[in-house]
Amino acid sequence: MENATMPHGDDRDANISQLLARLEHHGIEVDDSQRRRSEYSYDASNYRVRPAAVAFPGNIEDVRTVLRVCSALEVPTTTRGGGTSMAGNAIGDGLVIDLSRHMTSVGTLEAGQRTVWADAGVVLGELRTQIETITSGVLTFAPDPSSLSRATIGGSIGNDACGNHSVAYGRMTHHVQELELVTADGAYLRAGRDFLHAVDHNDIHSIARARELFEGLKSLAAANLSPLRVELQTIPRQVSGYHVGHLLPEHGFNVASALAGSEGTCAVVVRAKVKLVPKPRATALLCLGYLDTIDSARDVMTILSAKPSAIEGLDVSIVDIMRHRRGPASVESLPDGNAFLMVEFSDDTLHQAAASCEDLVEKLRAEGRVVDYSVVTEPLARAAMWRVREDGAGLSSRRIDGIQTWPGWEDSAVAPERLADYLADLLPLVKKYGYAAFMYGHFGAGCVHMRLDYDLRSEAGRRNFTDFTREAAQLVVAHGGSLSGEHGDGRARSELLSVMYSKEMIGIFKTFKELWDPAGILNPGVIVDPVPFTASLALEGVAKAGPTHSELTTSPTAAVVPSSDRELLPVVSPFVGNTHACIGVGRCRSTTGGFMCPSYRATKDEKDSTRGRARVLQELTRVQGSSKDGWKSAEVREALDLCLSCKACSADCPTGVDIAEAKSELVDEYYRGRIRPFTHYSIGWLPRWLPWLTRVAALANWGTSFRPFRTVGEWLGISARRRLPAFAANGRIRNRVREARFEDNADILLFIDSFTRAFRPEVIPAAARVLRDSGSSVGCTPDACCGLTWISTGQRDGARRRLARLISSLDDGTDRDIVVLEPSCAAAIRDEGPKMVGGPAAARVAARVRSFSVAVDEAIKRGWKPTAPAPETAVLQTHCHEHAVFGSGAQKRVLEAWGVPRVVESSSCCGVAGNFGFEAEHFDMSMNVAEHSVIPALAKGEADALVLTDGFSCAMQVSQVDAGRSSAHLAVALDPKPTESK
């Protein structure tokens, strides 16, 4: 059998044209646009393979049709879910089939059997949440890889994923009861223990295909009993190769288990019946500190004898990166040490779980290797500690100095009892090649995850990569281990299977593949007839140098890139920010947790994820050599159009990709010297117009409510459906400023932004009273603008001028805190000032800036407590920019210290995001985003709940979705003086 590959030239074009025509005839969504192909050219691996097209089947019958057509036209297919493969399992040069868009249904829970059917596109974390909700926390779905929030059932079965708790729950193999699958020729079958039959008993083709396969698999197993028993399932994490050992009689001839880990090379899994397990009632986490990783590995067998539910290891390098990226508080709960084991115990009560931790510590003290430990039982504290481990994969993708690290040898596994000896040999090998290792893993199962700082751009660097990988493969096999422990073989390791297995076993794998896929169209080049692991490397042929220093510092359109990042940009391209940092881990595809990415959460389309946008920009610069077409490029406009510029990706993306910055730069470059859209002059320049509009506030407010004017505004780009704010009259503004009683030479300076002054002046005196009540004297900064609306509309020269003036006025030779009432303005001064203006003054001013909630949180930490009466319930909408730059915890901590019993959080963007939600073309998307976060939060809060919206955009969205609901700035809520402003 030979791998199916797409022909080149006219034959390829003809095949793809026929493919598209046939699929469109059947009403199947398929896309061969340049933008879409760019998005799907990568996964989270080192590889890049550009597909011919991408299909989004809506149901199983669509999948059957797609495969029939591909089979007839000999078009290779690659199936993918979340696309987070680190081994290159989810990319191919033919048709990519994405099951995550539409095939996301979960069946009825079979409580008696503790099983449930789920479509292949269902995200693991979402399945877990549904099960726990339905069963009131009694049952759960166990596999929990670090990509839990975006990895799908189908993809996780494909590479036989597991996760942190595999010591207790094993791999996906152990949770799959039955599979529904479609073969390359369109047969629709159901597989399980000792059966393989057609789902539809009237489907003649499927009946015949099931019979043929069942007999072939029986014969394969019967003819190879000895090698199947000797070479397979020898260690807990032997994922490499096919799991054909499950076809042995003693394993019940389990066809479903045999297909787990087949990486989409045999059939397309469309549904799975998975096992559920009791959710632990109580858990306690023991974190052990060691002098080094090898010492920690030597204690694994002692720990396993205590029967914990998890044993996870991590090196100090991961902790250092976490401290650098997330701050010292993120790792303060860890014990002393240079390597750590995180051991979890589950039991009926918290006391019993904690006692197990203490008992284990006593045993380990006798071994003499533990240097420190901590036991954590409080749920939030446990989650924070686990986050150090779970963020390892993404955060370790970049060293502290900015150098990127890569997978490739990130998933080897040995028997747990051999782990220490394996590491004792592996780490010197890493050092021999001059690499730095960032290591973590499932140590209780003998699985080591490791990212290395390969040089994959230069020929010499790739030679080292090749030699190291071959030596590492021989080393893990010498220790009785597996090339892969859960990520699969993919393009990264399939070629090396001949190092791990005998020629006889390689032949068995080939026969297994041929039985299922005789034409070789399913994910060709993986496991059987592998492509070289050095082929299709994404960085091959990509220049190392980025923009020169002079280009970065003098070009008016250049991105200001940190010095550590400059040599990492693949091409000279000043218009794509740091999007080359994207490595595809896909956290932006999460639908819960964090704020990223609001437009993806609304559309569930890869093009609207941070990853999809970054990949388009990467491809643009790769193909063209520069992004000179910029915003003019159709691919770029489509990819970035629905970016809300919320900046959540700059904080939530593990590699810190900032799409908002890239969009601003591209828009700026495109419109340089051209007439801009009306919204750029109206909303983008609004701080310039506000002093005039507040002088004629009555007339301005009449104009914004006059229907003919709103109709004209819609035509010009400002949505007539968006509720507009009322301008405050100048007299009212002056009164509020006088009421604040600002002092000279005060301890704290209050920065009054344009929007607070013009639309919410009551916040000014309230904030002054709160800060004064906390023990500080309060002054006022000179009037100035941070230029935020210029930045968001891509008018960076204007923004730079305004920021420069502001920094000059604020840099007064003191270190007094500057408290900014509007979170987005605070974020602009803190984040954009040093980047766009630069210099010591910008750094000094940025260090002094606080958002109001951060300032109050700091006052509470100093011992102050709010004196205003606390409400029973608060609905909290944190501004995206505050989340991105200052974090999202300050307001909640303030509410807790204030004594608010119940806080309902809206944990994502409100949907307005500055100018975005006011634009006519984006109004619908703005409201779709609101459906994900702020609307459900308002529904959960009581009618009289305090709704906190420090951000002006957030306040506007609340008034839009519920005209009868008022919201307040935190300053007004905490104001110790009851006034009419409250």
N, C-alpha and C positions, 0 to 999 in steps of 0.2 A: 504494500500500500504506500502511495506517495501522498505527501501533504498537498491539499488543494490550495493554490495561491491564485490571486487575481492576475489574469494576463495583463499585458501592458498595451498601450496604444489603442488602435481602433477596436480590437477585440474586447478589451476591457470596457471601453465606452459603450459598445453595443450591448454587452451583457448587463451593464448597470442601467442603461436606458430601458432594456426589456424588464429588468427587475423592478425598476421604479414604476413603469407603466402597469405591470401586472399587480403589484401591491396596491397602487392607487385605485386600480379597477375594483379591487376587493374592499376598498374603503379603509385600508390600513395606513396609519400615519407613518410616513417615511420621509427622510430629509437628507439631501445630499449637498446642502449649501456649504460654502467654504467655512462659515462660522461653526456650523454644527460639526463638521468633520474635525475642526480644530479642537473643539471641546472634548471630543472622544478619541483624540490621538494619544492620550496619556491615561495612566491610572496613577497609583502612588509608587510606582517602581522607577527604575533607571531607564525605562524604555519609551520609545515613541514610535508608533506605527499608525499611519494615517488611514482611516477606513474609507471605503468607497461611499458609504451611506450609513445612516442610523435609522432603525425602525423601532416604533413604540406600539407593540401590539396591545390591543385593549382587552383581549380575553384569550382563552386557550385555543379556540378555533382560529383566531388570528395567527397564533404561533404556528399552528399546523400549516396554515396557508403559506406563511413566510418560509418555513422549512421546505415545503414541497417546491416552491418556486426556486429557492436557492439550490436545492438538489437538482432540479431540472436544468438550471443554468450553470451548475458547478461553481456557484459562488460560495466561498468559505464564509462561515458565520462564527461570531463570538458573542456569547451571551454575558450580560453583566447586570448587576444590581446597583449597589452604591458606588461601584468603581473604585474601591479603596485597596485593590490588590497591590501588595508590595513586591510581587514576583513577576509582574507582567502577564498575569492570567487573564486580564480583562480588556486587552487591545488586540486588534487584528486588521488586516488590510482589505477584508471583504465587507460584509454587512455586520454591523454591531447591533445586537438586539437588546434593548434596554427594557427590562421588565418592571422597573421601579416606578414608572410614571402612572400606570393604570392598573396593574395586577397586584392590588393591595388589599384584597378582602380577607377577613378572618371569619372562619366558620363558627358554628355553634359549639360551645365547649361540651365535651362528653365527660361529665363529672365523674361518672362511675369508673371510666377507664383512665381518667386524668390525661386526656389527650384533646387536641384541637387541630383542625385542618387550617392551614394558612397558605395564601398565595405566595409565590416565589418572591414577589416584590415587597412583601411586608418587612418593615424595618424591625430588627430584633427588639430594640428598646420600646417601640410602640406596641409590639405584641406583648411584651412583659407588662407594660402599663395596663393594657386592656385586661389581661388575665387577672392581675392583682385587683383591679377595680371590680371585675365581675364576681370574683370569689371573696371579696372583702379582705384581701390580704392573706388568704389561706394558701393559695397556690401561686406559683410563679413559673416563668420559663428561665432555665438555669444558665445556658451559655452566655457569657458576658465578655466578649473581646473588647479591647479598648475602643473599637469602632462601633460599639453597641448602638450609638445614636444615629447611625446612618447605614451600617451594614445590613443587608437583607437576608432573609431566610435562604433564598436560592444561592446567593453568593457564599454564604457561610457553610452551606452544605457542599458547595463546589470545592472549597479548600479545606473542609473539615475543621472549621474554627472551634475554638473553645473559649478561653479567657482566664480571668484571675482565679476563678473557683473550680478549675478543672481537677484539682486534687480530690474534691468531693463529687463533682458531677461529670467529669470526663469531657469528651469531645462531642461535636454535633452527631457523630456516628452513633453515640449512645442515646441520643434523644429522638432520632428519626425512627418512626414506626413503619410508615409506608410513604411511598413517593408516587406522584402522578407525573408522567414525563412524556415528552414528544420526541420521537426518533428523527434522524436526519431525513427520512423519507415521509414524515408526517404521521406515523402511527401514534396513537394515543393510548398509553399503557399505564397500568398500575403495578407497582413492585412492592414486595414485602418479604416476610419470612416464608420461604418455600413456595412462593408464587410469583408469577408474572403473567398478567392477563390483560386483555383489552378492557378499557373502561366501559365502552359501549359494546354490548354483546351482539349487536347487529352490524357492527363495523367489520366487514370481512377482511379488509386489508390489515387492520390492527390485530384481529384474531390470528391471522396467519403469521404476522410478524412476531407476535408474542410467543407463539408456539415454536417458531424457528429459533428465537433467541433463548428461550428456556432450555430447549434441547441442546443448543450449542454451549451454553454456560455449564450445564450439567456435565457434558462431555469434557469441557475444559478442566473443570475441577477434578473429575474422576481420573483424568489422565496425568494429573500433576500433584497428587496428594503430598508427596514428599517435599518438593520445594516450597509449596504453599505453607506447609507446617514448619519448615525449618527457617525460612527467610523472612516471613511476614509476622507482624504483631509480636515482635520480640521486646519492645519497650513501650511505655505509655504513650509516647508522642511520635510513633513511626507513621508519619503522614506521607512521606515521599512515595511515589509510585501509585499503582492502583491497589485498592483494598480487596483484592480478589480472595484473600484468606477467609472472608466472610462467606464464601461459597462452599467451604468445607462442611461435611456432614455434621461435625460436632458443633458448628456454629449455626446450624439450621438452614443452610443454603439461603442466606439473607441477601436478596438481590438489592434491596434498598440500601443496606449498609455497604455493599460492595460498590455502589455508585457514589457514595459520599467520598469526597476528596478527588473525584474524577475531573474536576475543573472544567466542566462543560465540554469535554472532549468526546463523550459517549452519547449523551442525550441532553435535552433541555428540560430541566426540572421546572414544572409549572405550579405544582402544589405539593405540600408536605403535611403529613400527619405527624405531629411532634408530641413528645411526652412532656408532661408538666410535673413539677415536684412541689412538695410542701415548702412554703416560704419559712425561713428560720424565724422563730419567735423573738430571739434575742441574740445579739452578736457582740463580741468584744474583740478589739484589735490590739495585738501585741507587736510592737516594733522593736527590733533588736539591732543594736549597733555593733559593728565589727571593725577590726583594723583594716581588713581587705576583703575582697569578694571571695577569694579562695577559702578563707577562714569561714565565711558565712556558708559556703557550699558544703563544707565538711560537717556542719550541724544539721543538714537537711534530713538525714535518715532518723536522727533522734527526734526531730520535730514531727516527721511523718508518723512515728510510732504513737504520738499523742492524738492522732486522728483529727487534725484541724481541717477547716473547709478551704483554706487558701494558704499558700506559701509563696510569696512573691519577693523577688530580689531586685535590688537596684544599687548602682554604683554611685559614689559621691559626685561623679561628673554630672549625673542627672540632677542631683540636688543643687549643685552649683548653678546650673542653667536655670532651674526653677527659681532659685533665689534672685538671680540676675533679672529674669524676665517678669516674675510675679511679685518680687519684693521679699524681704526677710521674713515677713509674717507668714508667708506661704509654707515655710519649712520649719518654723520655730518649734513645732511640737515633736520634731524628730529627736531621737536621743543622740548622744555623741557617737562618732564613728566615721569611717571612710567607706563603709558599705553597710547595707541594711537589708534585713529580712522583715517582711510584713506578714504576720501570721494571724489568721482570723479563726476564732472558735464560735460555733453556734450552739445554742442550748435552749432549754425551756425558759430559763430566767437569766437576767443579766448577771446576777450574782454567780450562777453556775458557770457562765461563759468566762467571766473575769477570773474565777477560781482556776479554770483550766489554764489561763494565761500564766498565773502565778506558779502553778504546779510545774509548768514547762520551764519556766525561768529557773526553778530550783534544779531541775535535771541538767539544764544547759550550763549552769554555774560549775557543775562538776566536770564538764568538758573543758572549761577554762578559756573559751574563745570569745564569749560575749563581753563587751566592754561597757555597755550601757543599754538600758531598755526603757520603754514607756508602755503603759497599758491605757488604752483609750476606749471608753464606753459611750460617751455622749455622741449621739448620731451626727451632729454637724461637725464635731471635731474628727470623728472617724472619716466622714466624707472628705474633709480637708486633707487628711493624711493620705487617703487613697488617691486623691487628686495628684499628689506628687508622683505616684507610680503611673497613674493612668495617662497623665500628660507627657509621659516620657517619650513616646514615639514621635510626637509632633515637635516638642521643644528641643529634643536632641537632634533635630534635623539641621540645626545651625549651632556651631560652637559660640561661645561667648564673644570671641573676636570676630564673628560674622562668617567664618568659613563654613560652607555647607557640608553636611555629612549625608551618606547615602546608604540605602539597603544593598543587598547583594549577598551578604553572609549574615543576615539578620534573624535567622530562624532555625539554627541547628539544634539538635536535641540528642541527649544520651539518657541512659538509665539514671535515675536520681542518685544511685549509689556511686556512679562514676563521674558525677558532675564536677567535683572538686579536681580530680585528676585531669579531666578534659580541659577545664579552665587553666590549670597549671601548665598545660601544653599550648593552649590556644593563645593566651595572652602574650607569651614570648614570640609566637608567630606574628601576631599583630605588630609587635614592636620591631621585629626583624624587617618589616616592610615600611616602617616609619609612620604607621598610621596611629591616630588617636581613636580609642574605642569609647563609645557611649553605650553602656550596657545595663540591661534590665531583663526581666524575664520571669517565666513561670518555673521557679527553681524546684518547687515541689514535684513537678513532672519532668524535670531535667531539661527544660527548654530555655535556650539562651537567645534573647533578642539583643542585637548589637548593630549600631550604626557606625560606619567608618568614614573618615574624611578622604575617600578616594579622590584622585585626580582623574576624572573621566574625559577631560577635554584634550589632553595631549597624548600623543602616541606612546610616549614613555610611561605616562600614567596608566594608560589602558593595558600596557604590557604587565605592569606591576599588579594591576587588578586581576588580570588573567592568571598570572602565576600564583598570586596569593589564594585566589578562589580554588584553584586546583589542589594546592597544598592543604587548604582548610578542609576540602572534601575528603581527601585521603586521611586527614587527622581524625575527623569525626567518625569515619567508618572504622578506623583502627580502634576507636573506643566503643565500638559496637553501636554507634548512633545512627541518626537519620539526618539527611540533608535539610529536611523541613520538619518542623514540629507542629505547625498549624497554618502557615501562610501558603503552602502548596509549592509545587516545583516551578510552574509557569515557564517563562523564558529564562529565568535566573538560574534554575537548577536542573532542568530536564536533561540537558546534555550530560550532566554529571551522574545520572542514575546508573550508568555503566560502571562507575566507581563503587557504587553501593551494592549493586545486585549482580548476580551471575548472569551469564549469557542466556541461560535457560529461563531465568525469571524475566529478563528483558523480552524474550520471545513470548512468554505467557502474557505479558502486558500488551504486546503488539496484537496477539490473537484476540484478547479481550476487546481492545479498541476496534479491530476489524469486524468482530461480531456485531457491534453496535453501529459502527459508522464505516461501512466498507469503502465508501468513496472518499473518506478522509476530509470532509468539509467542516467538521465541528472543531473549532479552536485548533487548527492545524499548527504543528510545530511545538506542541506542548505534550510532555510525558513521552509520547511515541513519535519516532522520527523527528527528534527535536531540532529546533534551530539553534545555532551556536549562542551561548550565553553572552558573547561579545557582540552579537549582531543587534542592530537597531537601537544602540545606546543613544539616548536623547541628546547627550552633550557632544557626541562625535561630530566634528566639523563645525562646531560652534566656537567662535572666538572667545578667548578668556577676558580680554580687556573690555572695560566699559568706557564711558565718557572720560576724557582727560580731566584733570583737576581744573584747568582753566575753563573748559566747557561747562563743568558743573557749577562753577562759581561766577561766571560772567554771562553766560547765555541767559537772556531774559525768559526763555521758555524751558530752561533745563530743570530737571528734578534735582533737588538738593539731596544727594544720597550720602548716608554716613560713610566715613572713610573706609570702614571695614567691609562695606558692601560694594565698593566701586569696582574691585577686580572681579566681582562675581557676576556682573551683568554680562550676559552672553554676547550682546552686540551693542554698538554705539547707538543708543536710542534714548534721548532725554525725555521721552513723552510717556513712558510706561511705569514710572515710579519704581516700586520694588516688587512688581508682579512676578519677576523671575524667581522670587523666593518660594513661590507655590510649589509644593511637592506632592499635592494631590491627596492628602489625608482625608479631605472631604468633611471636616467638621462644619463647614458652611452649609452642608446639606441636612444638618440636624434640625428637627422641628420643635425641640424643647431645649431649654437650658441656654444661657447666654442670650445675646441679642442678634447674632449673625445667623443667617442673612435674611432680612425681612422680606425681600421680594421673592427669594426662593421659597420661603415658607408659604407665600401666597400662591405661587404658580406651580411649584414642584418641578420646575424645568431647569435642567442643568445650566442652561444659558444664563439664568438669573442667580446662580450661585457665585460666590467669590472665586471658587476654583474654575468654573466655566469661563468667567470673564478673564481671569489671569491666563488661562490656556490660550484664549483667543489672542491676547496681546503678545504672549510668547511666540505664537505661530506667526503673527504679523511681522514681528521683527526678524524671526528666523527666515521667513520666505523672502521678504523684501530687502532685508539688510538694514532697514530703518523703518520707523513708523511715520514716514513723511506724509502718507495719506491721512494719518491721524483720524480725527473725527469724521472726515469725509468718507472713510472706508465704511462700506455697508456693514461689514462684520463687526466693526468696533461700535458703530451706533446701535446696532441690534443688541450687542452684548451689554453695553453700558447704559442704554436708555432707561432701564428700570432700576438702576442703582440709585438709592435714595440719598447717597452721600452721608449716611448715618455714622460712618467711621467705626462701626462695631467690629468690622473685620480686622482693623488695626490692632485691636485688643484680643478678640476671640480667636482669630486665626493663629494656630501654633507658631507659624513662621512670620506673623505680623504683616501679611500682605494688606496694603492700604489702597483699595480700589477707588475710594473717594478722591485721594490725591491724584491717582492716574487719570481719572475722569476730568478733574479740574485742569490738569495739564494739557490733556488732549483737546478739550473745548477751547482753552486759551490759545493753543497753537492754531487751531482751525480758524477761529474768528479774528485772528490778528489782522487788522487792516480791513475788516469786512463789517457790513451791517449785521448787527446781532438781532436775535429775537426780541420782541417787545418786553418779555418778562425779564430779560437781562437788564433793561434800563429802568423798568418799574420796580420789580421786587429786588433785583440785584443792586439797584441804587437807592433802595428805600430809606436807609439811614440819612442819605443826602436830602431827601424830600421831606422827612418827618418834621424838621423844625418849621417848615412852611405850612405843612398840613395841620399841625397843631395850632397854628395861629388862626386858622379858619376851620376849626374842628367841626362846628355845626354844619357848615357847608360841605365839608369833606364827608361827614357821616351821611348827610342826605344823598350825596352823589353815589356812595357805595351801596345804598339801598334802592336807588332809582333803577327800575328794571331795564329801560333802554340802555343806560350806561353799562349795566352788567352784561347785556347782550353784546354790546360792542367789545367789552372786556373779554368775553368768551372768544370772540373772533380774533382778538389780539393775543390770546393765550392764557388769560386768567379765568379760571373756572367760575361760571355763573352759579354753580351749585355749592361752591364753598362759602360757608358763612364767614364774613369778614369782620375783623375787630373794630371796635369803636375807638376813634381817636380821642384822646384826652385834651381838653382845652389848656392853653398855656397857663391860664390863671390857676387852674386846678393843679397843674404840675408844680408851679412855684409854691403853692401852699403846702404841698406834700414835702417838697424839699425843705422849706422852712420848718415844718413839723419835725423833721429828722434831727434838728439842732446839732448840726455838724460842728466839730471843734477843730481848731488849729493844733498842730503838733500832737495829733491823736495817736493812740496805740495802733489802731487799725484804720485802713483807708477803704471806703466803700466805692466800688466802681459802678456807676449807674450807666447801663448800656442804653442804646437808642430805643430799643423795643420796650424795655421796662418804663422808661421815661414817658414814652408816647402812648402806651396802651395799659400799663399797670402801675401807675405812679404810687398807688397805695402801698406797694411793696417797699418803697424807699424808707419811709419813716418806721414801718414795722421792723425792717431789718436792722435799722439803727437802734431801735429800742431793745431788740433781742440781744444784739452784740454788747450793748451797754449793760444790760442786765447780767450778762455773763462775766462782767468785770473789766471790760475794755472801754476806753474812750474811743470815739468814732469820728473820723474825718471823711472828707470826700475827695476823690481824685479829680484832676482837671478833666474837662469834657474831651473825649477822644473816641474814635471808632476803631474796632479791631479788624474791620474789613471782612467779616465772615461772609456776608452775602456776596461780596465780590469773589471770594474764594469758591463758594459753592456754584457760582455761575461761570466759573472759569475766566475771571478777569483778574489775573494774578498780579499784573503790574499795579493796578489800582489798590489791590489788597496789600501789596508790599509797601506801597507809599503810606497807607493808613496805619499799618502795623508799625512802621518805622517811626511815624510821628507819635503814636501812642507810647511806644517803648521809650522814646526820648522824654516824654512828659512824665512817665511813671518812674523812671530811673532817677530817683531823688537823693541818692546817697544813703538811704536808710535801708533797713531790712524788715520794715513793717509789712505785715500781711496785707495783701490787696484782696479784698473779698468781693467777688463778682456775682451779681444777682442772677444773671442769665447764664446757665451752665454752658451753652454753646460758645458764648463769648469767653468764658473762663478757659474753656478747652482751646479756643483759637489762640489766645495769648500764651497759654502754657505750651502748646504743641507746635503751632504754626509759626509763632514768633521766632524761636531759635532756628527753625528750618528755612523760613523765607527771608528773614532779615539777617539772622546770624549775629555773631559778635558777642562780647562779654555782657553788654547791656541787656540784650535779649535774654541771655541765660540768667542774669540776675533778676530781671523782672519775672521771668517764668517761674523761678524758684519761689517767689513771694506770693504767687497767685493761688487763691483758694476759691473753690465754688462755695456758695453759702452753706450748703449742707456739710461740706468738709470742715468749714470753719466752726460750725456749731458742734460737730462731732468731736473736734479737738478740744473745744471748751468743756464738753461733758467729760472727756478723759481727764481734764484738769480738775474736775470735781464739781462743776456747775450742773444744775438741774433745771429744766424749764419750769417756770412757775405758772404758766397758763393751764387751765383745766384740760386734761387729755380726753379725746373722744373715745368711744367704745370700739370703733372700727375705722381703719384708714385704708384707702385704696391708693397704692403708690405707683406712679408712672415715672420711672427714672429716665432722664433725657439720655439719648444715645451717646451724645458727645461726652457727657459726664461719665457715663459708663466706660467709654473708650479711653478717656484720659485720666480720670480720677478714681475709677472703679464704681461699682453700684451698691456698695455696702453702707455708705455713710448715712443715707437717709433712714434706712431700716434700723441701724443702730440708734439713731436719734429717737425714732419712734419707740423703740424698746425701752430706752432710758427714760423717756417721757412717761411711760406707763400705759401705752396703747395696748389693750389686750389682744386685738386681732388686726393683723396687717395682711391685706390681699395685694400681691405684687403683680403688676403687668410686666412680664419679663421679656419684652421685646420692643421694637420700635412702634411708636404710636401710628405712624403712617404719613404724617405731614412732613417731617424732616425738612424744615426751612421752606424753600421755594417749591419743592417737589409737589407737595399736596395742594398747593394753590394753582398749579398749572393745569389747564383744561385737559391736556392729553394724559395727565397722570392722576386725575381725580379718582377714577374707578380703582386703580391700583392702590392708591392711598387708602381707600375704604376697605379694600380686600386685606391689606396689611393690618388695619385696625381690627378686623374680625379675628385675627390670630391672638391679639394680646389685650389691647385696652378694652375692647367691648366685653369679652368674657370676664375681665377683672371687675368692670363696673357692675356686671350682672351678679357677681358673687358678693359684692359689697352691699350693705344695707342702703336703703334710700337716703338715710341721713348720715351716711359715712362721710368722713373727711376725704376728699379726693385731692391728692397732692400732685401738682404739676409745676415744678420749678421752671421747666422749659416753656417758653411762650408757644412754641409749636404744639406741644403736648396739650396745653390749655385750649388751644383752638380746636384740636381734634375732639376733646371731651365735649366741648360745646356743640360740635358738629354731630356727634353720634347721639347725644342726649341734650337737647336744647334746654330742658328743665333742670339739668344737673350743673351745679357750679363747682368749680375747682379752685384751689388756692395754692399760692406759693408757700413754701415751708415757713418763710419769715412771717407771713400773715397768720398762719396757723399757730405759731409759737409766740406771737406778739403778747407781751405781758399786760399791755394796756388795751382794754376793750374799746374800740372806736367804731364809728360807722363804716370804716374801711374793712372791718372783719365781717 
